[in-house]
């Protein structure tokens, strides 16, 4: 049955889904199984805020009107990561299941839950205006990557077509003393949306981010090793 797609409002939506499912080749690290620790609120809120951040980057909301189903879906290439996220959400009271995307090296974590559906819509707007550390961690885990454009250099890059999401990241980074302004990235083909990115250079700053913001994805551990950025050229390595 054809579904009526209810994505997040345009001002909240991120880029193409699932972006991090494009083949993140990284080992699973010992962080798996580590739970959230209270920072400034309840553990429940930290788990939910992180999930909403990841949802805005690599997820969708679906409403099957005739069947009365409310689905919340996030995707990633790491099944182990999604299993961790499923466990965290279960501890918050939301039960989900994981399935593989046919023909792709990617998996989906799906929740059929009306309460969670509307909770995500309700909290997303406020979190973009007042981003918390868990929320920003979810955004970076979904849309960020470590890159090595040249030997001896390291940078953290967060890419998205939605400036609202990137401004939320840059605003929070500013609170920990890191200036990173979103800038246009790449050429836009016909019918495509302009991409933007935030770049943070240097191991010291990246380590500070990882220490201050609870990143969960295994691609960020250990921080000294990033992925090569291929033939991507940057005037400021």
N, C-alpha and C positions, 0 to 999 in steps of 0.2 A: 504494500500500500504506500502510495506516495506521501511523503511527510511534509508537513508545513514547517519550513525551516525558520526558526526564530533564533538568529544569531544575536550576539551582544550588540547593543546600539553602535552605530557607525563610529561614534567618538570613543568607544571602548575597544573596538576590534583591533586585532593585531594584523600580522601578515598572513601569508598562505599557511594552511594547516596541512600536515604537521611539519614545521620547518626543521625541528631538531631530529626528525625521522629520516633525514637525508643521508644517513650513514655516519653516525658518530662512532668512530673507531677508537674506543678507549677502554682500558681495563676496569673491571669492577673492583673497588677498593674497600678496605676494612671499615669505612664509615657506615656501610650498610647495617641497618638495625639500630643506629643511633637515633634517639628520640629528641624531640624539641625540649629545650629548657626554657623556663619562664624568663622573659626579658623585661617586658613592661606590661604584661597583661596575662590572661589565662592561657594555659596550654591549648585549650580548645580554639581560642581565637587565633593563636599563632598558626595552628595547623590549617585553619580555614583561610586565613589571609594568605598564607603561602600557596595554597591550592588555587585561590582565585588569581593570584599573580601568574601562576603557570597556565591557568585556563585562558587568560587574556592573551598570552603569547602563543600557546599551542593547543587551543581547545575550542569547542563549540557547544552551544546549547541547542537542543532539538525539542520541538513540541509536536507530537503526533496528536493533532486536535481530535480526530474522530475516535481514536483509541484512548484518549485521555492520558497519554504517556508524556512524561517530562524527563528527557535524557540529558545528562551532563557528560561530555566526553573530552578527554585529553589524550594526546598521543606522544610517543617517543620511540626511539630505536632500541632503548635499553629496557628489556623486560624486567630486569632486576630492580631498576629504578622505579618502574611503575608498581612493582610488588611492594616496595618500601612505601610508596605513596598510598597505595591501597590500605596497607596496615595502619598508617597514620590516620587516614580518613575513617577507618573502622573504629579506631579508638575515640574518634570524635562523634561516632554514632551513625556513620554513613557507609553502607555496604556496597561495594562495587565488584565488577569482574573484568578480567583482561582477556582480550582476544587479538589474534594476529591479523593484520591487514593483508588480504590476499594479494600475492604477487609483489609484496614490498617487504623490505627489511624494517618493519615498524609494527608497533603494537598500540592498542587502544585500551585505556582504562575507562570503563563506562559505569555511570550511576543512573539508575532509574529512580528518581526521587524528586518529587515536586517541591518539597521543602528546601532541598539543596539548590534546586533550579532558581527559585525566587530569592534565596539567601545570596547567591552569587550576584544576581542583578541588583539587589539592594545595597550590598557592600561595595561593589566595584567602583561606583562613582565617587564615593567618599574616600576610598583608598587611593584613587588617582589624585585627589586633591590633597590628601594627607597620607602620603605613602609611609608604611611601616617597614621595618627591616625584613620581616618574613615575606611581606607582599613583594618587595623589590627583589628578594632572593628568588621567588618564584618566577618573576619576569626574566631575570638574568639567566636562571637555569633553563628557561624555555628558549630564549632568543640570543643568549650569549655564547661565546666560545673563546678559547685561548689560542692565540696565533703566534707563529714565529716567522715574520716576514723576511728577516735576515738573521744570519748567524749572530748569536749573542744577544738578541733582542727578544722581548716578550711583550705581548699586549693583550688586553681583554677587550673584546669587541661585542657590542650589543646592537643588533640590526633589526629594524622593523619598518613597516610602511606607515605606522601611526605615530606621529610626533607626540601625541598625548601620553602614550606609554613611555616613550623615551624621556620626556620631560619629568615624569614621575621618578625614573631612575636617576637622572642627573640631579634633581632636587635633593634626593636622599643622599647621593654621593657627596654633595656639597656640605651636608651636615657632618660628614666625617672628614672634611678638609680636602676633598678631591674635586677639582673642577673638570667637568667633561660635558661639553655642549654638543647636542645632536646636530649633525651636518648631513647634507644630501650625499648620497653614495651611488655611484654607477650611472649608466645611461638608461633612460626609461624608454622601452619599446612601446609601440602603439598598443593601447589597451591595458598597459601595465600601470601600477601605481608607483610613484616615486619612493625609493627606499632611502632611509636615513640610518645613521649609525653613530654610536658613542664609542670612543676609543680611549682606553686608559693605558698608558705606556709605563713599563718598568715593573720589575719583580717586587720592589718595595711597596708600591701603591697597590698592586694586585693582592699581595699578601695582607695588606691593611684592609682591603675590601672583604677578603675571605674571613678575616678575623672578626670584622664588625657586622657582616651580613651573613646569615645562616644558609649559605649555598649548600644544596644537597646533591646535585648531580655529580656522578663520578668523573665527568669530563674535566672537572676543576680540581681534581686531586690525583697526584700531588701538583701544586701550582707551577713548579719550575719547568714542567714539560708541556708545551702547547702543540697545536697542530700547525703544519706549514700552511701558509695561505695560498698555495698554488702559484698561479701566474698573476695573482693580484699585486698591483703596484701601489705603493704609497710614498708620497714625497717626504714623509716624516717617519722613518722606521723607528 
